[in-house]
Amino acid sequence: MWLFLKLEDLTTGLAMRLSMAFLVTATALALFQVITRFAFGEPSTWSEVITRSAMIWSVFLGAAPAFRYGSMISVDIIRHMLPPRVGLSLHVGANVLSVVFFAFLFWQGWAMTLRVVNQKLAALDVSIAWAYAALPVGAVFTIIALLACIVRSLLGDADEGQGHPSEVAS
């Protein structure tokens, strides 16, 4: 179990860093788009497409750290109002349902990515599959984080690793 939790720590840290990098990229390119459009009157044809793709990647990669650090909508209030065993069951059950959802997202995202391999992103000569790949990749990171949340809960360390997300980014 310790090895799996260490792996999850590394993958969630990677997902957090990549999510932040994509968000910074999207922000910078959106600013570039605004400047070229309104200051120079010549909008960039490629920056909007990359901004949109970077935002998609940022969201799907950011889901794993959000689950890991308890930033998603949670049932903690109800969990703590219930007897400990029932609360634990509720927590584990909610995480299991989330794993099922993200497994389905992986499956469908993978199928969609394969379907669009031959299509190109507007204004770029790049396959749109690169944007769609955010779904299965983000789902894998999130499934690992959710399974680790379940393991930590069952080991009695439900609050371990619930620190501030900046601890992962540093």
CORURNOR-V561915 format. One line per field, one symbol per residue. psi: psi as a letter, one per 40 degrees, with the letter a starting at -180 (. if undefined). Layout:
psi=???
//
This chain:
psi=dddddddddddddddddddddddddddddddddddddddeegiheddddddddddddddddeddddddefeihifddddeeiiddddddddddddddddddddddddddddddddedeiiiheifiheddddedddddddddddddddddddddeefdeheeahdedde.
//
